[in-house]
Amino acid sequence: MNDDWVIGVDLGGTKIEIGLISPENRVTARVRIPTNPGLGPESLVQRIAAEVEKLSLKKPVDARIAALGLCAPGPVDNSAGMLLDPPNLAGLHYAPLQQMISARLGIPVQIDHDAKAACLGEFYYGAGRGERSMTYVIAGTGVGSATISNGQMIRGQNNTAGEIGHVPLDRDGDLCSCGSHGCVETFIAGPWLARRYQRKMQAANPASPESATEKSAVDVVDLALAGDELARQVMEEAGSALGAAVATLAMVLDVDLFVIGGSVYKAGDLLLEPARRAVPKHCYRSVGCGVRIVATEIGDDGHLLGSGWMARHALAEAKRKSGVVAGDSHAGSPREVSSEEARLEDVEGVVFNVQHFSVHDGPGIRTNVFFKGCPLRCAWCCNPESHRFQPELALSSQQCIRCGQFGDICTDEWSHGAVTQSQRDKFGPRTEVCPGGAMRWLGTRRTAGDVVNEVLRDTPFYTGGGGMTLTGGEPTAQPNFAEALLRLAKRAGLSTAMETCGHTRWKVFERLLPHLDLVLFDLKHMDPEVHLKWTGVDNEVILSNLRHMAEVKAPVTVRVPLIPGFNADEKSLAAIAHFVAGLPGLEKRLSLLPYHAMGKAKYASLGLPYRMDGEDMLSPERVQELTRTLEAEQIEVSIGS
C-alpha cells in the first residue's frame, strides 16, 4: 500500500492555500498565506517551503513528504513547469517554479493549470470516480473547464484547452473582459450574477433605494430562494447559459458527465436544474439524452486534491526514471485493480435504496436496486428522490418533534428544499443528531461489489425466477455502474431485470442488453409535444430505442403509466397500441400502471411542489374501459408491473 504523504498547493492571485494530503487522499491540514506575486519567485518558493516544513510536523513521525503538486491560473506550461503570463501573477511570469521548488525541497514537483488540477481531483476522488470521461466546469470569478477523455487529460497544443468561459453565447450581449460580447462568463460568473440582478432592479424600480444597494452573488441566490422574482430570473438565465455551454462541450468532446465546481456551484439546483432543461435545446437529442450535470462532490478541496494527485504522478515518474518500480502512477485512484472481477466490484454509483422482497418489477421475488438520477421530470413520478444524481437532504415533518436543539425549527426553511450548498452545510450535520430521524440524507455512493453482496443475501428466496432488478431513477443514466452490477449478478447466476424510461443513447442499451433477462420499458405517450410538457423531454429518442429493441428481439415488456389528463384516454392509448403492434419482434403485450399518489409525501419532504395535486385516481371501472381499447388493437393487457 502507498504510504506517502504529499503536498497540494493552490496558487491564486491573492492567496496561496497549502494542504497536507494523507496516503488515503484526504486533506488533513491546511494553511493560507498571501501570494504577494510582486515579491518575485524566490520569495514565493521560500514562503511555500516554510509552510511545508510546518505542515510536515502534523504527519506521523515515521512518514515522509514525498512530492508536491501546484496549480495556478492559466496559462501554464505544464511540461516546462512554469506559469506563462497570468494577469494576476505578474511578478511570477516565466519563472521555472517547478524546478525551483523541487530544488528547495528535494522532492519531485509538478505544476499545472488550476482548472485541470481540480478536474483531476474530481475525476479520481469526487463525482468522477468510476467514470471513463468527465468535463469539469469551474465557475467563480471567471469560468473555465477541463476535460478527461478515456482517462487522459485533453490539453491541446499549448495546454490551454477548455477555455469555455469566453465562448460567446450572445453576440449582442454584455461586453466581456476579454473584449468579446455575451460570453458564457457574462452569464454565469459570480460578479456577473450580481451585476445582472442590479440591472434588473434598476430597470424595475429606478427610484427605490434598494436598487442602488450593491449585491453579491450569494445575495442573489438567497433572494431567489426567498422568492424574489428578479433573482429567480437571473438564476434561470445563468442556468440556461450553463446548459448551452455544456451542450456545446458535449457536442465537441463527446462527454456525458459534467461536474460543476467553483464558488457558483453552491447555488445548487437554482443553477443546475435550468441547465439540465437547457441542454436538449442546444445539441442533438442523441447527445443531450446522455448528458448528466452534477455538483462537485469534493467542493473547495478540488484544487488541493488534484494537486496531490499531480504530486503522486510526479513521484511515480521520478521512480520510473530512476529504475525503481513505482506501481500505478494513479496512486490512490479507485481504478487500481488486480482482476476483471475486482475492477467491476470497484465501480461506484449512487443509489437511494436497496429494496428486499419485492414482488413487482420482474418475475418472482426481486431485490430492487434504486438508482439516483433521471433525465425525466414526470409530473406523476412517485420517486422524486430519484431525480437528482447526488445525495440530497429530506425532512419528514411528521417525524419532526421540534427538539429545539438547533436554535430554529427545521421546517421553517424547507419550502424550497436543501437545494443550495449553504443549506446542505447547515442542515446536513443535523442528520447525525436528529432525535426523530426526521432529517436524513437520501442517496449513498456505493461500489457495485458492495451492492451485489447485499443482493446475494436474498438468494434463498429467488425460487421461481426471482433475482435483481435495476430501477430508480434511471439505471442507464449511470451506465458504468449498471453494467458492473449486471455483469457481477450474472457471474453469480442471478436473474436480472431493468426498468427504464428509454431516454438514453442506444449504445448504452447495447452494453447492458447482453446481461439482462428482462427489460421493463416505459412508453408514456406518442405525441412529442405532450410528452415534453409532462416529462421535460420529447419522445424521439425513446421511440427510436424501442424500435431498436424490437429489431434485436430484446426481452422487452412495454409498460404504460396510466395518468389522468395525460394519456388515460382512448385516443392516446390507441396510438400507443398501434405503435407497439407495428413493431415486428416485439411482444404484443402491455402492462398498465394506473396512477397513484403514494409518492406525494416525498415531495413535501424534499421541498418540491407536487404537480398532480388534486388529480383523482382512476376507478377500476375506468381502467377496465381503457383496457378494452387496447385489446381491440389485438394487444394483450395486464394491470400492474
SULZI-V752993 format. One record per pair of residues at least 12 apart in sequence whose C-alpha atoms are under 10 Angstrom apart, sorted by the first residue. I is the first residue (numbers start at 1). J is the second residue. Records with the same first field share a line. If there is no record, write none. Layout:
# SULZI-V752993
I: J  J
This chain:
# SULZI-V752993
1: 23  24  331  332
2: 22  23  24  312  326  327  331  332
3: 22  23  24  63  64  65  66  332
4: 21  22  23  24  25  63  64  65  66  67  312  315  331
5: 20  21  22  23  24  25  26  56  59  60  63  64  65  66  67  68  308  311  312
6: 19  20  21  22  23  25  27  52  56  64  65  66  67  68  69  107  305  307  308  309  310  311  312  315
7: 19  20  21  22  27  29  30  52  55  56  65  66  67  68  69  70  109  304  305  307  308  309  310  311  312
8: 20  21  27  30  52  67  68  69  70  71  109  110  117  301  303  304  305  306  307  308  309  310  311
9: 30  31  32  48  52  68  69  70  71  72  111  114  303  304  305  306  307  308  311
10: 32  69  70  71  72  73  113  114  117  118  301  302  303  304  305  306  307
11: 32  33  34  35  44  70  71  72  73  89  113  114  303  304
12: 34  35  36  37  71  72  73  88  89  114
13: 34  35  36  37  72  73  86  87  88  89  90
14: 33  34  35  36  37  88  89
15: 32  33  34  35  36  37
16: 31  32  33  34  35  36  44  47  48  70  71  72
17: 30  31  32  33  34  35  48  51  70  303  304
18: 30  31  32  33  48  51  52  55  68  69  70  304  307
19: 31  32  51  52  55  68  301  303  304  305  307  308
20: 52  55  56  58  59  65  68  304  305  308
21: 55  59  65  68  304  305  307  308  309
22: 59  60  63  65  308
23: 63  308  312  331  332
24: 331  332  333
25: 121  124  125  304  305  306  308  309  331  332  333
26: 125  301  304  305  308
27: 301  304  305  308
28: 55  58  59
29: 55  56  58  59
30: 51  52  55  304
31: 51  52  54  55
32: 51
33: 47  48  51
34: 47
35: 47  48  89
36: 89  91  92
37: 88  89  90  91  92  93
38: 88  89  90  91  92
39: 91  92
40: 89  90  91  92  93  95
41: 91  92  93  94  95  96  97  100  101
42: 92  95  97  100  101
44: 91  92  97  101
45: 97  98  100  101  102  103  104  105
46: 100  101  104  105
48: 101  104  105
49: 101  102  104  105
50: 105
52: 65  68  105
53: 65  105
65: 105  107
66: 105  106  107  108  109  311  312  314  315
67: 102  105  106  107  108  109  110  308  309  310  311  312  313  314  315  316  318
68: 98  101  102  105  107  108  109  110  111  307  308  309  310  311  312  313  314  315
69: 98  108  109  110  111  112  117  303  304  305  306  307  308  309  310  311  312  313  314  315
70: 97  98  101  109  110  111  112  113  114  117  303  304  306  307  308  310  311
71: 83  110  111  112  113  114  115  116  117  118  303  304  306  307  308  310
72: 86  89  111  112  113  114  115  116  117  303  307
73: 85  86  87  88  89  112  113  114  115  116
74: 86  87  89  112  113  114  115  116  144  159  160  163
75: 87  93  112  113  114  158  159  160
76: 93  94  111  112  113  114  158  159  160
77: 94  96  111  112  113  158  159  160
78: 98  110  111  112  113  155  158  159
79: 98  110  111  112  158  159
80: 94  95  96  97  98  99  110  111  112
81: 94  95  96  97  98  99  100  109  110  111  112
82: 94  95  96  97  98  99  100  110  111  112
83: 95  96  97  98  111  112  113
84: 96
96: 111
97: 109  110  111
98: 110  111  112
99: 111
107: 311  314  315  318
108: 311  312  313  314  315  316  317  318  319
109: 307  310  311  312  313  314  315  318
110: 307  308  309  310  311  312  313  314  315
111: 307  310  311  314
112: 159  306  307  310
113: 146  155  159  160  303  307
114: 138  144  145  146  302  303  304  306  307
115: 136  137  138  139  143  144  145  146  147  162  163  261  262  302  303  306
116: 135  136  137  138  144  145  146  147  148  153  154  155  159  160  161  162  302  303  306  307
117: 136  146  302  303  304  305  306  307  308  309  310
118: 136  137  138  145  146  261  262  296  298  299  300  301  302  303  304  305  306  307  309
119: 134  135  136  137  138  145  146  147  148  153  259  260  261  296  302  303  305  306
120: 134  135  136  146  147  148  151  152  153  302  303  305  306  307  308  309  310
121: 136  298  301  302  303  304  305  306  307  308  309  310
122: 134  135  136  259  260  261  296  297  298  299  301  302  303  305  306
123: 135  136  147  148  151  259  302  306  333
124: 151  305  306  309  330  331  332  333  334  335
125: 297  298  302  305  306  309  332  333  334
126: 259  295  296  297  298  299  301  302  305
127: 257  258  259  260  294  295  296  297  298  348  349  350  389  390  445
128: 148  257  258  259  296  297  348  349
129: 333  334  335  346  347  348  349  445
130: 333  334  335  343  344  346  347  348  349  447  480  481
131: 148  149  150  151  256  257  335  347  348  349  478  479  480  481
132: 148  149  150  151  152  255  256  257  480
133: 147  148  149  150  151  152  153  253  254  255  256  257  258
134: 146  147  148  149  150  151  153  253  254  255  256  257  258  259  292
135: 147  148  149  153  154  162  246  249  250  253  254  255  256  257  258  259  260  293
136: 148  162  257  258  259  260  261  262  293  294  295  296
137: 162  163  164  165  242  245  246  258  259  260  261  262  265  293  295  296
138: 164  165  189  259  260  261  262  263  264  265  296
139: 165  184  185  188  189  190  242  260  261  262  263  264  265
140: 185  188  189  190  191  192  217  261  262  263  264  265
141: 185  188  189  190  191  192  262  263  264
142: 165  166  177  184  185  186  188  189  190  191  192  262  263  264
143: 162  163  164  165  166  183  184  185  186  187  188  189  190  261  262  264
144: 161  162  163  164  165  166  184  185  189  261  262
145: 160  161  162  163  164  165  249  258  259  260  261
146: 160  161  162  163  164
147: 161  162  249  253  255  257  258
148: 253  255
149: 253  254  255
150: 255
154: 253
162: 249
164: 183  184  185  245  246  248  249
165: 178  183  184  185  186  187  188  189  242  245
166: 178  179  180  181  182  183  184  185  186
167: 180  181  182  183  184  185  245  248
168: 180  181  182  183  184  185  186  245
169: 181  182  183  184  185  186  187  241  244  245
170: 182  183  184  186  241
171: 183
173: 186  187
174: 186  187  192  196
176: 192
183: 241  245
184: 238  241  242  244  245
185: 238  241  242
186: 238  241
187: 234  235  237  238  239  240  241  242
188: 234  235  237  238  239  240  241  242  264  271
189: 217  238  262  263  264
190: 216  217  218  220  238  262  263  264  265
191: 215  216  217  218
192: 216  217  234  238
193: 215  216  217  218  219  220  221  231  234  235  237  238  264
194: 214  215  216  217  218  219  220  221  231  234
195: 214  215  216  217  220  234
196: 217  220  230  231  233  234  235  237  238
197: 211  214  215  216  217  219  220  230  231  232  233  234  235
198: 210  211  212  213  214  215  216  220  230  231  234
199: 211  212  230
200: 230  231  233  234
201: 213  230  231
204: 230
217: 231  235  263  264  267
218: 263  264  266  267  422
219: 231
220: 232  234  235  267
221: 234  235  264  266  267  268  270  271  420
222: 267  420  422
224: 236  267  270
225: 267  270  413  415  416  417  419  420
226: 413  415  416
227: 416
232: 270  271
234: 270  271
235: 267  269  270  271  272  273  274  275
236: 270  271  272  273  274  275  278
237: 271  274  275  278
238: 270  271  272  274  275
239: 269  270  271  272  273  274  275  276  277  278  279
240: 271  272  273  274  275  276  277  278  279  281
241: 271  274  275  278  279
242: 260  271  272  274  275  276  278  279  293
243: 271  272  273  274  275  276  277  278  279  280  281  282  293
244: 275  276  277  278  279  280  281  282  283
245: 275  278  279  282
246: 258  259  275  276  278  279  282  283  288  291  292  293
247: 275  276  278  279  280  281  282  283  284  287  288  291
248: 279  282  283
249: 283
250: 279  282  283  284  287  288  290  291
251: 282  283  284  287  288
254: 287  290  291
255: 287  290  291  292
256: 287  288  289  290  291  292  293  477
257: 290  291  292  293  294  477  478
258: 291  292  293  294  295  296
259: 292  293  294  295  296  297
260: 272  293  294  295  296  297  299
261: 294  295  296  297  298  299  300  302
262: 295  296  299  300  302  303
263: 299  300  421
264: 295  421
265: 294  295  296  299  420  421
266: 295  296  299  419  420  421  422  423  424
267: 295  419  420  421  422  423
268: 294  295  296  418  419  420  421  422  423  424
269: 294  295  388  417  418  419  420  421
270: 419  420
271: 295  419  420
272: 293  294  295  388  419
273: 293  294  388
275: 293
276: 288  291  292  293  294  375  536
277: 375  376  377  536  537
279: 291  292  293
280: 536  537  538
285: 503  504  505  537  538  539  540  541
286: 503  504  505  506  540  541
287: 504  505
288: 375  503  504  505
289: 375  376  477  502  503  504  505  537  541  542
290: 375  476  477  478  479  503  504  505  506  508
291: 375  477  504  505
292: 373  374  375  388  389  477  478
293: 388  389
294: 373  388  389  390
295: 389  390  421
296: 390
297: 390  391
299: 421
309: 329  330  331  332  333
310: 329  330  331
311: 329  331
312: 328  329  330  331  332
313: 326  328  329  330  331
314: 329
315: 329  331
316: 328  329  330  331
317: 329
334: 346  347  348
335: 347
341: 449  484  487  488  491
342: 448  449  488
343: 448  449  484
344: 447  448  449  480  481  483  484  485  486  487  488
345: 447  448  449  450  451  452  453  481  484  485  487  488
346: 446  447  448  449  450  481  484
347: 446  447  448  449  450  480  481  482  483  484  485
348: 445  446  447  448  449  450  451  478  480  481  482  484  485
349: 371  372  389  390  443  444  445  446  447  448  451  478  479  480  481  482  484  485
350: 370  371  372  373  389  390  391  442  443  444  445  446  447  448  478  481
351: 369  370  371  372  373  386  389  390  391  442  443  444  445  446  447  451  471  472  473  475
352: 369  370  371  372  373  385  386  389  390  391  392  441  442  443  444  445  446  472  473
353: 368  369  370  371  372  386  442  443  444  471  472
354: 367  368  369  370  371  451  454  455  468  469  470  471
355: 367  368  369  370  455  468  469
356: 368  369  454  455  457  458  468
357: 458  461  462  466  467
358: 466  467  468  469
359: 466  641
360: 469  640  641
361: 468  469  470  471  497  498  499  518  519  520  640  641
362: 465  466  467  468  469  495  496  497  498  499  517  518  519  520  557  641
363: 462  463  464  465  466  467  468  469  495  496  497  518  641
364: 461  462  463  464  465  466  467  495
365: 458  459  461  462  463  464  465  466  467  468
366: 455  458  459  461  462  465  466  467  468  469  470  495  496  497
367: 454  455  456  457  458  459  461  462  466  467  468  469  470  496
368: 455  467  468  469  470  471  472  497  498  499
369: 451  452  455  468  469  470  471  472  473  475  482  485  498
370: 383  386  443  469  470  471  472  473  474  475  499
371: 385  386  387  388  389  443  444  470  471  472  473  474  475  476  477  478  481  482
372: 384  385  386  387  388  389  390  391  392  442  443  444  445  471  472  473  474  475  477  478
373: 385  386  387  388  389  390  391  443  472  473  474  475  476  477  478
374: 386  387  388  389  472  473  474  475  476  477  478  500  501  503
375: 387  388  389  473  474  476  477  501  503  504  535  536  537
376: 473  474  501  503  532  534  535  536  537  538
377: 532  533  534  535  536  537
378: 524  531  532  533  534  535  536  537  611
379: 533  534  535  536  563  566  609  610  611  612  613
380: 534  535  561  562  563  564  566  595  596  597  599  600  610  611  612  613  615
381: 473  535  561  595  596  597  598  599  600  603  610  611  612
382: 595  596  597  598  599  600  601  602  603  610
383: 472  473  598  599  600  602  603
384: 472  473  599  600  601  602  603  605  606  608  610
385: 442  443  472  473  599  602  603  605  606
386: 442  443  471  472  473  474
387: 472  473  474
388: 443  473
389: 443  473  474  477  478
390: 442  443  444  445
391: 441  442  443  444  445
392: 417  418  419  424  428  440  441  442  443  444  606
393: 417  418  419  423  424  427  428  431  439  440  441  442  443  605  606  607
394: 414  417  418  427  428  431  438  439  440  441  442  602  603  604  605  606  607
395: 410  411  414  417  418  427  431  437  438  439  440  441  602  603  604  605  606  607
396: 411  436  437  438  439  440  601  602  603  604  605  606
397: 410  411  414  438  439  601  604  605
398: 436  438  601  605
399: 434  435  436  437  438  439
400: 434  435  436  437  438  439
401: 434  435  436  437  438
402: 434  435  436  438
403: 434  435  436
405: 430  433  434  435
406: 427  430  434
410: 427  430  438  439
411: 439  605  607
413: 427  607
414: 604  605  606  607  608
415: 604  605  606  607  608  609
416: 604  606  607  608  609
417: 603  604  605  606  607  608
418: 606  607
419: 606  607
424: 441
427: 439  440  441
428: 440  441
438: 605
439: 605
440: 605
442: 606
446: 481
447: 481  484  485
448: 480  481  482  483  484  485  486  487  488  489
449: 484  485  488  489
450: 485
451: 485
452: 468  484  485  486  488  489  492
453: 488  489  492
455: 467  468  469  489  494
456: 468  489  492  493  494
459: 492  493  494
462: 494  495
465: 494  495  496
466: 494  495  496  497
467: 489  493  494  495  496  497  517
468: 485  486  489  490  494  495  496  497  498
469: 486  495  496  497  498  499  516  517  518  519  520
470: 482  485  486  496  497  498  499  500  519  520
471: 497  498  499  500  501  520
472: 498  499  500  501
473: 499  500  501
474: 498  499  500  501  502  503  504
475: 498  499  500  501  504
476: 498  499  500  501  502  503  504  505  508  509  511  512
477: 500  503  504  505  508
478: 508
479: 504  507  508  509  511  512
480: 508  511  512
482: 498  508  511  512
483: 508  509  511  512  513  514  515  516
484: 512  515
485: 515
486: 498  512  513  514  515  516
487: 512  514  515  516
488: 515
489: 515  516
490: 515  516  517
491: 515
494: 517
495: 515  516  517  518
496: 515  516  517  518  519
497: 513  515  516  517  518  519  520  555  556
498: 512  513  516  517  518  519  520  521  556
499: 518  519  520  521  522  557  559
500: 519  520  521  522  523  542  558  559
501: 520  521  522  523  524  539  542  559
502: 520  521  522  523  539  541  542  543  544  545  546
503: 522  537  538  539  540  541  542  543  544  545  546
504: 541  542  545
505: 541  542  544  545
506: 541  542  544  545  546  548  549
507: 545
509: 545  548  549
510: 548  549  552
513: 549  552  554  555
514: 554
516: 554  555  556
517: 554  555  556
518: 554  555  556  557
519: 549  554  555  556  557  558
520: 555  556  557  558  559  591  641
521: 542  545  546  549  556  557  558  559  560  590  591
522: 542  546  557  558  559  560  561  590  591  592  593
523: 539  542  543  546  558  559  560  561  576  580  590
524: 539  542  558  559  560  561  562  563  566  567  572  573  576
525: 538  539  543  560  561  562  566  567  572  573  575  576
526: 538  539  540  543  567  572  573  574  575  576  577  579
527: 539  540  567  572  575  576
528: 540  543
530: 566  567
531: 566  567
533: 566
534: 566  611
543: 579
546: 558  580  583  586
547: 579  580  582  583  584  585  586
548: 583  585
549: 583  585  586
550: 580  583  584  585  586  587
551: 583  584  585  586
552: 584  585  586
553: 584  585  586  587
554: 585  586  587
555: 585  586  587
556: 585  586  587  589
557: 586  587  588  589  590  591  641
558: 580  586  587  588  589  590  591  592  641
559: 589  590  591  592  593  637  638  639  640  641
560: 573  576  590  591  592  593  594  639  640  641
561: 591  592  593  594  595  596  640  641
562: 591  592  593  594  595  596  617  618  623  626
563: 592  593  594  595  596  612  615  616  617  618
564: 594  595  612  615  616  617  618
565: 612  615  616
568: 594  595  618  622  623  626
569: 622  623  625  626  629
570: 625  626  627  628  629  630
571: 626  629
573: 626  627  629  630  633
574: 626  629  630  631  632  633
575: 630  633
576: 590  630  633
577: 589  590  629  630  631  632  633  634  635  636
578: 630  633  634  635
580: 633  635
581: 633  634  635
587: 635  636
588: 633  634  635  636  637
589: 630  631  634  635  636  637  638
590: 627  630  631  635  636  637  638  639  640  641
591: 627  636  637  638  639  640  641
592: 623  626  627  637  638  639  640  641
593: 623  638  639  640  641
594: 617  618  619  620  623  639  640  641
595: 615  616  617  618
596: 612  615  616  617  618
597: 610  612  613  614  615  616  617
600: 612  613
623: 639
624: 639
627: 639
